[in-house]
Amino acid sequence: MDGASAVPMASAVDWATSAMPSDIEIARAAKMRPIWEVAEERLGIPIDSLEMYGRYKAKLHLNYIKSLENQPDGKLILVTGVTPTPAGEGKTTTTVGLGDALNRIGRKAMICLREPSLGPCFGMKGGAAGGGYAQVVPMTDINLHFTGDFHAISTAHNLLAAMLDNHINWGNGLNIDHRRISWGRVMDMNDRALRQIVCGLGGTTNGFPREDSFTITVASEVMAIFCLARDMDDLHQRLGNIVVARSRDRTPILASDLAAHGAMTALLADALMPNLVQTLENNPALIHGGPFANIAHGCNSVLATRAALKLADYVVTEAGFGADLGAEKFFNIKCRKAGLTPALAVLTTTVRALKMHGGAAKDQLKAEGLSALVKGSANLVRHIENLRSHGVPIVVAINRFPSDTERELDLLRQVCSEMGVAAVVAEHWAKGSAGAEALAHTVLHTLDTEPVDFRQLYPDDMPLWEKVRTIAQRMYGAQGIMAEKNVRSRFAELQKGGYGHYPVCIAKTQYSFSTDPNLLGAPSNHHVPIREIRLAGGAEFVVVICGDIMTMPGLPRTPSAVNMGVGDDGEIYGLF
C-alpha cells in the first residue's frame, strides 16, 4: 500500500495564502489502519509479538526484539535543530516528514521518537507528535497518557523514595545520614511549588521530618535508565546501582541496599516494551521514553532504536532541543552507551527562527528581513560546525513557512553552500511526504557519497571537569567554566570515587549557547557557571546543572491547560 495515498494531502489548499486545518483536526481526519496490519505488512511483525492497546497502539514484545539480534542494522539518521525560539523550528515534524518521504520513494524506513511529557502539554508547548501533515497518530492518545509508560516510571521512582524513608523510619539499619539523601520524588507535571518541600511532618507516625524535593518525571534517573537499558536484566542492574543517599561515614547507599530494584523492575516490565504507532501516511513509528534534553539526555530508548535498526533499512530519530544539547548528548551519551554509529545528521532550521536570532521581533517575522537573517545565520553555522566535529555528514532541512521569501531561502542556501553543506527547502508540514521528497533524495545521495568518521567529543578517561570544559568551549563557544569551591570539591570527590569515566550530561537553558536565555545567535567567550553536580549511578553519567535551569519547571502565566476540555461530541479540544 502506498502510504502517501492514505492521508488527504494539502494539494487542494494554497498553503501560502489559505488557512490550513489545525493539527488536531488533521489528526482526527486521518485514516488510521489497525496497528497489527501496519506491523505485519510494513515490518513483518506477527500479531502474537504485539501487546495490543486498542486498535491503533501496540507494544513490541521484548522476546521478539531479542530474536532480531542477528539481523543487519539499517542506517541511523539523526534529526536535530538550531537553537529553539518561539518562532518554531519543527524538529519532530521534520523527523516524521523525512520518514514518510523515504517510504514514499520506495525505501523501508521507520521513525523513532520520544514520548511527550504532560508538563509541556499543559504548560506552554502544547502537543509533541509532529504537526500539519507530518504527524504520528493517534495524536491525542500519544500526548495524554499514551500506554502509561510515564506513570510507570513515576511510580517506580517514587517507590524507591518511599522505601528509603520507610527504612529510616524502621531503625535506619544502613545508618543513612538524613542530610545526605539525594533521591527526591517526581511527577510528570510542571509544579514549581514542589521544587523544595519539607516532608514527614505530623508526628512520629509519619516518619522523620526532613527537606525533600520534586523534579519532573522526564528528569528522573529512572527515565534515563529506562531509555539506556538494553534489556530487562540491564534495567534491573542499573536500577540497583542508583545512589540514593550516603551514610554517616560517607558510604554511598544504593537502591539495591534497600532491596528496591526488583519491585521497580516489576513496575517497569510492561513499560519497557517499545510502543508502535503510525504516521498519518500509515508508516510505522516507535515512540518510547522521553527525557528532556535541557535537563536530561534527550533521546528515545535504546531498545526502540535498536529494534528499528533491525526492522528497517533507514531509521530516522530525533534528539531534543538544539544540536548543542540534544545532538551532543545523543552522540556522547546514547551512542557511547549503546554502541551506535549515526550515518548522517539532518539539521532543521527555519527562516523565522534565524531572523529571531538576528534580532528580529516575533511580530516582525512575516516581513522579509535579510539583514536579520544574515546576522542570525551565525547560529546555524555554529551548529553545523558542532555537528561536523563529530564526523557525521550533514544535510540542512529548511522547514518552510508561508511567509518565507525566495530571497530569504536563497540566502540560507548560500550560507550552507559556503559551509559545504547541502540545504533543502522542505514543505512536509503542508504537503506531507510529497513536500519532503527532495529532502529524502538529498539525504540518500549524501549517505551514498559522504563517508562517516564518527567520533565522540571526549574520551572516557578525560577527567569530569575537563569533559565539561570541552563541551562548553567546543559546543557553546565559551571561554571556560566556573564553579564555587563546594562544586569543585564534588567534582574531585566523584573523580576519586571511581566515576571519572562517566560521560557528562549538561543541564542548561535550551534558548542559548550560553546560560543566559536572552543571548541569541552565537555568543562567544562567555563563561558557563556550574551550580550543582549530581551522580546518576544507574544511568552511568554525571548531571552538571548550569546557570538558572530548573529540573522542575513551572507553569506560565497562562498555561495551555486553560484552553483544554472535552466537547459535546466527546472529543478533546485545545491540545494543539
PADREN-28037 format. One record per residue (C-alpha): residue number from 1; z, x, y. Coordinates in Angstrom, 3 decimals. Layout:
<pts>
 resi       pz       px       py
  NUM        Z        X        Y
...
</pts>
This chain:
<pts>
 resi       pz       px       py
    1    0.000    0.000    0.000
    2   -0.930    1.312    3.447
    3    2.361    1.435    5.324
    4    0.578    1.222    8.657
    5   -0.531   -2.332    7.910
    6    2.973   -3.580    7.186
    7    4.109   -3.950   10.779
    8    2.344   -5.581   13.734
    9    1.167   -2.747   15.976
   10    1.174   -2.810   19.752
   11   -2.619   -2.670   19.993
   12   -2.642   -6.189   21.424
   13   -0.284   -5.064   24.175
   14   -1.326   -2.752   27.000
   15    1.945   -0.871   26.855
   16    1.321    0.881   30.157
   17    1.205   -2.391   32.075
   18    2.922   -5.039   29.951
   19    6.443   -5.509   28.724
   20    6.985   -4.801   25.049
   21    9.385   -6.757   22.870
   22   12.878   -5.305   22.679
   23   13.818   -3.017   19.813
   24   15.884   -5.718   18.150
   25   13.032   -8.248   18.499
   26   10.623   -5.804   16.887
   27   13.116   -5.103   14.091
   28   13.609   -8.822   13.394
   29    9.850   -9.322   13.143
   30    9.499   -6.546   10.569
   31    8.067   -7.456    7.186
   32   10.520   -5.576    5.027
   33    9.860   -5.048    1.356
   34   12.582   -5.206   -1.286
   35   14.071   -1.728   -1.327
   36   13.595   -1.346   -5.088
   37    9.833   -1.745   -4.557
   38    9.823    0.937   -1.866
   39   11.851    3.207   -4.157
   40    9.609    2.776   -7.188
   41    6.177    2.638   -5.569
   42    6.689    5.345   -2.943
   43    9.106    7.674   -4.725
   44    9.024    6.824   -8.427
   45   12.736    5.972   -8.464
   46   13.588    3.451  -11.219
   47   15.671    0.461  -10.188
   48   18.512    1.413  -12.547
   49   19.020    4.563  -10.432
   50   19.848    2.419   -7.419
   51   23.087    0.732   -6.393
   52   21.868   -2.333   -4.513
   53   23.413   -3.524   -1.247
   54   21.378   -6.713   -0.871
   55   17.568   -6.740   -0.784
   56   16.933   -4.022    1.787
   57   19.616   -1.363    1.313
   58   20.473    0.708   -1.728
   59   22.399    3.812   -2.676
   60   20.856    6.510   -4.829
   61   22.935    7.400   -7.898
   62   24.193   10.973   -7.975
   63   23.194   11.474  -11.609
   64   19.610   10.632  -10.656
   65   19.711   13.193   -7.847
   66   21.022   15.752  -10.326
   67   18.089   15.011  -12.644
   68   15.714   16.203   -9.900
   69   17.123   19.748   -9.793
   70   14.095   21.385  -11.414
   71   11.556   19.654   -9.179
   72    9.905   21.825   -6.489
   73   11.045   21.406   -2.902
   74    8.917   19.889   -0.184
   75    8.709   21.319    3.310
   76   11.613   20.698    5.681
   77   10.728   19.749    9.265
   78   13.477   19.609   11.886
   79   13.129   17.328   14.909
   80   15.261   18.389   17.843
   81   15.151   17.859   21.588
   82   15.628   19.179   25.092
   83   18.998   18.751   26.770
   84   19.606   14.969   26.867
   85   19.521   12.969   30.083
   86   19.902    9.286   30.996
   87   16.088    9.217   31.195
   88   15.793    9.381   27.406
   89   14.126   11.837   25.021
   90   13.564    9.836   21.810
   91   14.534   12.284   19.079
   92   15.235    9.690   16.386
   93   12.195    7.679   17.432
   94   10.041   10.800   17.078
   95   11.534   11.566   13.664
   96   10.603    8.091   12.439
   97    7.192    8.138   14.120
   98    6.266   11.524   12.644
   99    7.398   10.497    9.163
  100    5.344    7.301    9.374
  101    2.321    9.198   10.698
  102    2.424   11.759    7.867
  103    2.402    8.870    5.390
  104   -0.386    7.178    7.337
  105   -2.703   10.171    6.915
  106   -2.036   10.372    3.194
  107    0.914   12.748    2.891
  108    4.028   11.952    0.860
  109    6.792   12.110    3.444
  110   10.382   10.958    3.848
  111   12.748   10.927    6.774
  112   16.444   11.851    6.714
  113   18.691   10.565    9.482
  114   22.368   10.317   10.329
  115   24.227    7.026   10.228
  116   25.127    5.599   13.647
  117   28.729    5.574   14.798
  118   30.267    2.368   16.119
  119   31.684    4.331   19.050
  120   28.402    4.828   20.944
  121   27.120    1.460   19.690
  122   29.839   -0.389   21.596
  123   30.119    2.262   24.305
  124   27.097    3.239   26.333
  125   24.323    4.374   23.998
  126   23.537    1.245   22.009
  127   21.967    1.380   18.561
  128   20.666    4.526   16.885
  129   17.901    3.555   14.471
  130   14.867    4.671   16.452
  131   13.050    2.471   18.921
  132    9.931    0.455   19.649
  133    7.552    0.539   16.701
  134    9.203    3.629   15.215
  135   12.430    2.274   13.723
  136   14.340    2.142   10.488
  137   15.398   -1.286    9.253
  138   17.446   -3.418    8.759
  139   18.416   -2.185   12.218
  140   21.423   -4.434   12.795
  141   22.948   -3.586    9.412
  142   22.409    0.140    9.918
  143   24.155    0.065   13.287
  144   27.031   -2.204   12.232
  145   28.973   -1.081    9.148
  146   25.829   -0.341    7.033
  147   27.126    0.337    3.491
  148   30.692    1.102    4.576
  149   30.449    4.901    4.429
  150   32.255    5.474    7.729
  151   35.055    3.125    6.721
  152   35.500    5.115    3.512
  153   35.577    8.380    5.458
  154   38.110    6.991    7.972
  155   40.298    5.689    5.171
  156   40.199    8.961    3.220
  157   41.128   10.892    6.355
  158   43.989    8.540    7.212
  159   45.271    8.504    3.633
  160   45.828   12.253    3.948
  161   47.670   11.717    7.250
  162   49.868    9.050    5.638
  163   50.649   11.258    2.637
  164   51.556   14.118    4.951
  165   54.099   12.018    6.867
  166   55.352   10.498    3.626
  167   56.000   13.949    2.181
  168   58.087   14.847    5.223
  169   59.985   11.550    5.011
  170   60.988   12.111    1.388
  171   62.574   15.504    1.798
  172   59.776   17.823    3.002
  173   59.720   19.964   -0.112
  174   56.900   22.099    1.364
  175   59.077   22.929    4.392
  176   56.368   21.722    6.798
  177   57.007   22.604   10.428
  178   56.721   19.335   12.402
  179   55.483   21.318   15.390
  180   52.585   22.800   13.471
  181   50.938   19.715   11.994
  182   47.214   19.930   12.690
  183   45.978   16.839   10.832
  184   45.797   13.768   13.052
  185   44.259   10.359   12.465
  186   40.792    8.902   13.099
  187   38.957    5.698   13.864
  188   35.247    5.050   14.408
  189   35.641    3.709   17.914
  190   35.973    5.101   21.431
  191   39.633    4.722   22.453
  192   40.964    7.214   24.989
  193   44.496    5.745   24.810
  194   44.879    7.186   21.305
  195   43.997   10.783   22.166
  196   47.676   11.757   22.301
  197   50.368    9.494   20.849
  198   53.916    9.566   19.509
  199   54.378    8.126   16.015
  200   57.356    7.448   13.782
  201   59.387    5.559   16.387
  202   61.758    2.753   15.412
  203   64.480    4.377   13.378
  204   64.927    6.254   10.117
  205   62.928    3.776    8.018
  206   59.789    4.672    9.998
  207   59.889    8.404    9.356
  208   60.381   11.223   11.826
  209   59.159   10.820   15.420
  210   56.545   13.367   16.377
  211   53.448   13.811   18.501
  212   50.147   12.871   16.881
  213   46.542   12.278   17.923
  214   43.369   10.408   17.064
  215   39.804   11.689   17.002
  216   36.668    9.655   16.394
  217   35.620    9.488   12.726
  218   32.401   11.414   13.327
  219   34.507   14.399   14.428
  220   36.697   14.274   11.310
  221   36.666   17.251    8.996
  222   36.297   14.740    6.163
  223   32.962   13.710    7.736
  224   31.875   17.352    7.884
  225   32.909   17.924    4.272
  226   31.140   14.715    3.217
  227   27.921   15.972    4.809
  228   28.142   19.512    3.413
  229   29.243   18.715   -0.160
  230   26.640   19.434   -2.847
  231   28.151   17.075   -5.431
  232   31.356   15.282   -6.395
  233   33.074   18.431   -7.679
  234   32.267   20.306   -4.480
  235   33.576   17.355   -2.461
  236   36.843   17.373   -4.417
  237   37.343   21.102   -3.981
  238   36.545   21.041   -0.262
  239   38.911   18.137    0.374
  240   41.666   20.068   -1.367
  241   41.077   23.039    0.956
  242   41.751   21.072    4.148
  243   44.549   22.768    6.116
  244   46.859   20.024    7.407
  245   49.826   21.991    8.749
  246   51.822   25.164    8.433
  247   55.273   25.700    7.002
  248   58.142   27.251    8.916
  249   57.127   30.651    7.573
  250   53.549   30.014    8.824
  251   52.091   29.437    5.340
  252   49.050   27.099    5.502
  253   49.683   23.696    3.891
  254   46.612   22.286    2.140
  255   45.651   18.768    1.132
  256   45.872   19.991   -2.468
  257   49.532   20.908   -1.874
  258   50.110   17.220   -1.143
  259   48.013   16.220   -4.191
  260   45.944   14.028   -1.853
  261   42.417   15.258   -2.587
  262   41.976   13.310   -5.844
  263   42.613    9.947   -4.190
  264   40.493   10.966   -1.204
  265   37.607   11.766   -3.542
  266   38.028    8.383   -5.214
  267   37.757    6.650   -1.837
  268   34.545    8.556   -1.110
  269   32.924    8.263   -4.555
  270   30.581    5.384   -3.696
  271   30.002    6.557   -0.140
  272   28.753    9.943   -1.377
  273   25.614    8.297   -2.775
  274   22.859    8.568   -0.116
  275   21.592    5.334    1.468
  276   17.940    4.360    1.019
  277   16.259    2.083    3.559
  278   12.746    1.811    5.030
  279   10.882    2.174    8.291
  280    9.028   -0.674    9.969
  281    5.979    0.561    8.063
  282    7.815    0.395    4.725
  283    8.136    4.142    4.295
  284   11.330    5.448    2.631
  285   14.230    6.817    4.651
  286   17.565    8.283    3.584
  287   20.342    7.683    6.132
  288   23.605    9.345    5.209
  289   26.555   10.833    7.083
  290   26.854   11.073   10.828
  291   28.770   13.889   12.534
  292   28.172   14.158   16.292
  293   26.515   17.373   17.447
  294   28.569   17.793   20.626
  295   31.911   17.814   18.770
  296   30.862   18.382   15.137
  297   27.872   19.894   13.312
  298   25.436   17.062   13.968
  299   23.440   16.839   10.719
  300   22.948   14.266    7.976
  301   24.251   15.010    4.476
  302   23.111   17.953    2.382
  303   22.881   15.571   -0.590
  304   20.377   13.324    1.198
  305   18.304   16.245    2.466
  306   18.176   17.943   -0.932
  307   17.259   14.685   -2.665
  308   14.465   14.039   -0.169
  309   13.062   17.561   -0.647
  310   12.750   16.836   -4.375
  311   11.172   13.414   -3.836
  312    8.615   14.148   -1.103
  313    6.205   16.858   -0.010
  314    7.402   16.666    3.596
  315   10.908   15.812    4.808
  316   11.436   15.059    8.485
  317   15.050   15.271    9.608
  318   16.858   15.483   12.936
  319   19.858   17.222   14.429
  320   21.888   15.671   17.214
  321   21.525   16.159   20.965
  322   19.649   19.182   22.348
  323   18.464   22.176   20.368
  324   21.298   24.321   21.793
  325   23.777   22.120   19.889
  326   22.103   20.208   17.051
  327   19.417   22.700   16.053
  328   21.744   25.689   16.411
  329   24.254   24.081   14.051
  330   21.533   22.888   11.689
  331   20.286   26.463   11.353
  332   23.586   28.330   11.366
  333   25.879   25.892    9.547
  334   23.906   23.422    7.426
  335   21.080   25.742    6.366
  336   23.534   28.598    5.775
  337   25.859   26.474    3.623
  338   23.134   24.599    1.720
  339   20.612   27.426    1.300
  340   17.901   25.506    3.163
  341   14.859   27.080    4.827
  342   13.208   24.948    7.513
  343    9.437   25.214    7.697
  344    8.965   24.029   11.294
  345   10.782   22.598   14.316
  346    9.450   19.753   16.442
  347   10.924   19.873   19.952
  348   10.931   16.430   21.551
  349   10.736   16.070   25.291
  350    9.703   13.573   27.944
  351    8.225   13.961   31.399
  352   11.068   11.800   32.714
  353   13.829   13.977   31.260
  354   12.356   17.194   32.592
  355   11.937   15.681   36.062
  356   15.666   14.867   35.993
  357   16.379   18.462   35.011
  358   14.287   19.415   38.031
  359   16.437   17.389   40.396
  360   14.683   14.007   40.476
  361   16.969   10.989   40.714
  362   16.823    8.356   37.996
  363   15.323    5.776   40.358
  364   12.502    8.216   41.244
  365   11.263    8.866   37.731
  366    8.390    6.367   37.754
  367    6.729    8.175   40.645
  368    4.676   11.281   39.949
  369    6.826   14.345   40.555
  370    5.042   17.584   39.771
  371    7.423   19.846   41.675
  372   10.478   18.418   39.879
  373    8.626   18.691   36.584
  374    7.804   22.346   37.193
  375   11.423   23.119   38.002
  376   12.805   21.056   35.103
  377   10.430   22.653   32.598
  378   12.781   25.628   32.582
  379   14.953   23.549   30.250
  380   12.054   23.097   27.833
  381   11.211   26.799   27.985
  382   14.802   27.789   27.203
  383   14.835   25.543   24.133
  384   11.505   26.956   22.929
  385   12.909   30.482   23.263
  386   16.061   29.456   21.382
  387   14.120   27.942   18.502
  388   11.824   30.947   18.355
  389   14.843   33.240   17.966
  390   15.456   31.543   14.600
  391   11.987   32.473   13.352
  392   10.543   28.989   12.829
  393    7.152   27.706   14.044
  394    7.406   25.170   16.882
  395    5.443   22.096   17.965
  396    6.374   20.236   21.158
  397    6.178   16.438   20.987
  398    5.786   14.838   24.425
  399    7.209   11.372   23.869
  400    5.111    9.372   26.313
  401    6.480    6.806   28.750
  402    4.237    4.288   30.562
  403    4.842    5.923   33.954
  404    3.685    9.405   32.867
  405    0.592   10.521   34.763
  406   -2.221   12.640   33.349
  407   -1.431   15.403   35.826
  408    2.174   15.488   34.614
  409    1.110   15.568   30.963
  410   -1.430   18.329   31.687
  411    1.252   20.352   33.425
  412    3.536   20.125   30.395
  413    0.706   21.106   28.064
  414    0.065   24.135   30.276
  415    3.739   25.173   30.215
  416    3.717   25.015   26.417
  417    0.385   26.827   26.177
  418    1.790   29.693   28.239
  419    4.665   29.845   25.753
  420    2.192   29.981   22.853
  421    3.272   26.596   21.512
  422    1.150   23.525   20.764
  423    2.124   20.390   22.690
  424    1.041   16.909   21.627
  425    1.384   13.650   23.543
  426    2.778   11.047   21.134
  427    2.868    7.257   21.568
  428    4.717    6.201   18.437
  429    7.231    4.108   20.416
  430    4.431    1.732   21.440
  431    1.931    2.204   18.618
  432    3.909    3.208   15.549
  433    2.312    5.710   13.207
  434   -1.077    5.356   14.911
  435    0.473    6.816   18.062
  436    1.746    9.900   16.235
  437   -1.321   10.796   14.156
  438   -2.240   13.667   16.452
  439    1.319   14.984   16.210
  440    1.197   14.773   12.402
  441   -2.106   16.670   12.238
  442   -0.796   19.352   14.587
  443    2.368   19.714   12.510
  444    0.320   20.132    9.327
  445   -2.001   22.652   10.975
  446    0.957   24.658   12.261
  447    2.613   24.599    8.837
  448   -0.591   25.960    7.304
  449   -1.263   28.667    9.879
  450    2.048   29.968   11.209
  451    4.406   31.979    8.992
  452    8.117   31.253    8.678
  453   10.557   34.104    9.268
  454   13.716   32.015    9.274
  455   16.911   33.775   10.243
  456   20.399   32.836   11.317
  457   21.685   33.793   14.744
  458   24.566   35.896   13.430
  459   25.676   37.429   10.113
  460   28.659   36.177    8.144
  461   30.640   39.364    8.740
  462   30.428   39.239   12.541
  463   33.929   38.550   13.977
  464   34.562   34.974   15.102
  465   34.923   35.899   18.773
  466   31.592   37.730   18.688
  467   29.894   34.786   16.976
  468   30.941   32.519   19.828
  469   29.855   35.108   22.398
  470   26.480   35.459   20.663
  471   25.849   31.706   20.781
  472   26.954   31.485   24.423
  473   24.750   34.351   25.546
  474   21.656   33.757   23.424
  475   21.632   29.933   23.269
  476   23.292   28.913   26.547
  477   22.172   31.763   28.816
  478   25.822   32.532   29.589
  479   27.147   35.833   30.815
  480   30.062   35.601   28.416
  481   33.019   33.594   27.137
  482   36.633   33.420   28.274
  483   39.911   32.095   26.898
  484   43.630   32.128   27.586
  485   45.846   34.538   25.685
  486   47.062   31.907   23.194
  487   43.473   31.026   22.257
  488   42.556   34.687   21.828
  489   45.601   35.081   19.615
  490   44.430   32.171   17.481
  491   41.026   33.837   17.061
  492   42.786   37.009   15.913
  493   45.059   35.029   13.594
  494   42.124   33.285   11.895
  495   40.203   36.536   11.642
  496   43.188   38.250    9.996
  497   43.821   35.206    7.777
  498   40.513   35.621    5.971
  499   38.408   33.057    7.862
  500   36.307   35.522    9.820
  501   33.255   34.979    7.618
  502   33.056   31.292    8.591
  503   30.339   30.080   10.955
  504   31.448   28.574   14.263
  505   30.891   25.006   15.411
  506   30.859   24.748   19.195
  507   32.187   21.541   20.759
  508   30.934   21.188   24.325
  509   29.119   18.795   26.624
  510   25.631   17.871   25.451
  511   24.344   17.437   29.011
  512   24.026   21.086   29.994
  513   23.594   24.580   28.604
  514   26.880   25.230   30.389
  515   30.180   23.382   30.009
  516   29.560   21.586   33.317
  517   27.540   18.407   32.615
  518   26.224   18.445   36.184
  519   24.440   21.801   35.788
  520   20.999   20.618   34.677
  521   17.861   22.625   33.994
  522   18.505   26.073   32.523
  523   21.618   27.541   34.182
  524   22.281   31.224   33.541
  525   25.051   33.793   33.999
  526   27.819   31.220   33.741
  527   30.929   31.681   31.607
  528   31.905   29.417   28.707
  529   35.642   28.612   28.786
  530   37.225   28.118   25.349
  531   40.083   25.613   25.400
  532   41.031   25.451   21.730
  533   40.036   26.636   18.272
  534   40.528   24.565   15.112
  535   40.197   25.622   11.494
  536   38.154   23.394    9.195
  537   39.100   24.995    5.879
  538   37.374   22.432    3.683
  539   34.173   22.301    5.728
  540   34.344   26.093    5.912
  541   33.713   26.531    9.605
  542   35.756   27.018   12.757
  543   35.547   24.464   15.585
  544   35.567   26.015   19.053
  545   36.323   23.483   21.808
  546   34.878   24.432   25.178
  547   35.298   23.008   28.658
  548   36.459   19.420   29.033
  549   34.850   17.959   25.893
  550   36.989   15.356   24.112
  551   36.973   14.713   20.369
  552   37.961   11.094   21.037
  553   35.518    9.629   23.575
  554   36.415    6.824   25.954
  555   34.526    3.652   26.790
  556   32.558    3.500   30.062
  557   33.448    1.150   32.902
  558   31.076   -1.475   31.481
  559   30.736   -0.874   27.721
  560   27.729   -2.136   25.770
  561   30.127   -4.352   23.814
  562   30.453   -6.803   26.718
  563   26.814   -7.852   26.238
  564   27.014   -8.425   22.472
  565   27.611  -11.549   20.470
  566   26.215  -13.915   17.856
  567   23.737  -16.626   18.913
  568   23.454  -20.215   17.720
  569   20.880  -19.034   15.187
  570   23.438  -16.670   13.640
  571   21.588  -13.579   14.901
  572   23.435  -10.749   16.647
  573   22.260  -10.110   20.201
  574   22.834   -7.348   22.721
  575   22.939   -4.494   20.208
  576   19.904   -2.708   21.606
</pts>
